[in-house]
Amino acid sequence: MKLFRVLIRSIQDAFKSVFRNFSLSLASISCITITLIIVAIAIVASFNVENFTKLIEKDMTIVAFVSKDATTEEVEKLKKDIDSNKNVASYVFKDKAVIKEDMQKESETFKTILSQWKDEESPLKSAFQVKVKDVKKIGKTAETIENMDKIDLVRYGEGMVEKMVKTFESVEKVAYGAVIALVLVTIFLIVNTIKLTIFSRKREISIMRLVGASNFTIKTPFIIEGMVLGLLGSIIPILFTTFGYISFYDHFDGHLYSELIRLIKPEPFIYTFSLIVLVIGIIVGMIGSARAVRKYLKV
Amino acid sequence: MDLIRLKNVTKQYKNGVTAIYDLNLSIKKGSFVFIIGGSGSGKSTLIKMLYREEKPTKGQIAVGGLNVAKLRNSKVYKLRRKLGIVFQDYRLLPKLTIYENVAFAMDVIGAKKSERRIKVLKALEVVGLKDKVHNYPDQLSGGEQQRVAIARAIVNDPKLLLCDEPTGNLDPEKSMEIMKVLDNINKTRGTTILMVTHDKDIVNKMKKQVIVLKEGRIVKNKEKGIYYDEAI
């Protein structure tokens, strides 16, 4: 009951104090707002990069063409060998007849040309489409498959795709680093702005301590005040990034430059990152004021 | 029974100045004690150690059963709730009314609202300021402000009242008013009062226990003592 009363008083005090020291509160809020906008953009960017890196990795396939003269038994042996490879996640075997049908479906031109060929003179080859578990080892796996009997040719988009994945990986790392650095900078700025607010209430704190207020009682209103500042400071960044992302997504029709780089659908992604930004704002405000008030509790 | 007990207490400041040398002292419950001495005699240091603004370098201090010398920063409030403190500069909050200033001491320890009103008004009655509850500190004279500070100090019924030169800023007439209030609190509530002062008249008129400090040592501890110039 007593704790409850102290807590209620703290929350009331926090709101009162935010409005009583409005100019200083505004300074803290705008400082949180500006950094959170950058944090939010960095979060959106890193989530997207992570998302399409994964999609591209998932799409990466090794295509291994089987020699024309391979017998049914030899194909069966190849199936077994590919299946037993440790890095192979799954494989699909497509007979040349199936490939022919697939191609015929794609366009009218193919359909007429292909229908003229008989099975014996068809230039098409049966092929394995192999998906790997670890994209980084795709080159080695492709090599192993190429060395198998009755395999003619292996292709996996070597070079270009690997470079792309590597680039995205470093972009992602930089984005995460930026988020962490910005959060630290925000905490530092908040500590200093809240210190100003607290400095004007130094006397009040010292009197509170003299009349027997526990550190918890003194700290709580300041910490709640910090949380309120963080909450108010994250409103604009959330609105900015939410509407910004939706219009960005609509403008580029869901993908950048090519179909390969797909953006995350706005829903429910906007809710997820809004929540993340809100939580970061509140925690940053909380840590900031807790650190700022600590200095005055040592007497 | 002893409310305060100091055993072999030494206080040396970081700059090397030793304010208190190997001091032993015990103060009985319900007594009214003056601590006098010249500048630098260690009287302020002594009272600061009692409310744990300063920590002793060596020795033990017990106040109302609490081991003050070993009290951690986060537990200081436990000691402060057992005592009331009055300062020379009143230390009131200018933005709060008289009533709110006194109630503040009850708020921070989480007292009930119903209990609060009764106790605050009673404390203000003891110091004779019941008709000024809605005024602000700057609308009051120095003597009245000090009486508000006393009301705030006694509102939680402490066993001990520490006064650090409470009459230092007041003229003799107002000083005597403050002393009457303190004497009344001591007699009617049984609150132990420890007062640091160098007001000769007050000490001589009150005829209470007097402890004389000189260069960090007790040179005299007398019941119904008076202020000898040669003692300083």
Chai-1 contact restraints between the chains, C-beta under 6 A:
chainA,res_idxA,chainB,res_idxB,connection_type,confidence,min_distance_angstrom,max_distance_angstrom,comment,restraint_id
A,K2,B,G110,contact,1.0,0.0,6.0,A-B,restraint_1
A,R5,B,G110,contact,1.0,0.0,6.0,A-B,restraint_2
A,V6,B,G110,contact,1.0,0.0,6.0,A-B,restraint_3
A,I207,B,R91,contact,1.0,0.0,6.0,A-B,restraint_4
A,M208,B,V108,contact,1.0,0.0,6.0,A-B,restraint_5
A,L210,B,I85,contact,1.0,0.0,6.0,A-B,restraint_6
A,V211,B,A105,contact,1.0,0.0,6.0,A-B,restraint_7
A,V211,B,V108,contact,1.0,0.0,6.0,A-B,restraint_8
A,G212,B,Y77,contact,1.0,0.0,6.0,A-B,restraint_9
A,G212,B,R80,contact,1.0,0.0,6.0,A-B,restraint_10
A,G212,B,R81,contact,1.0,0.0,6.0,A-B,restraint_11
A,G212,B,I109,contact,1.0,0.0,6.0,A-B,restraint_12
A,A213,B,V108,contact,1.0,0.0,6.0,A-B,restraint_13
A,S214,B,Y77,contact,1.0,0.0,6.0,A-B,restraint_14
A,N215,B,S74,contact,1.0,0.0,6.0,A-B,restraint_15
A,T217,B,V108,contact,1.0,0.0,6.0,A-B,restraint_16
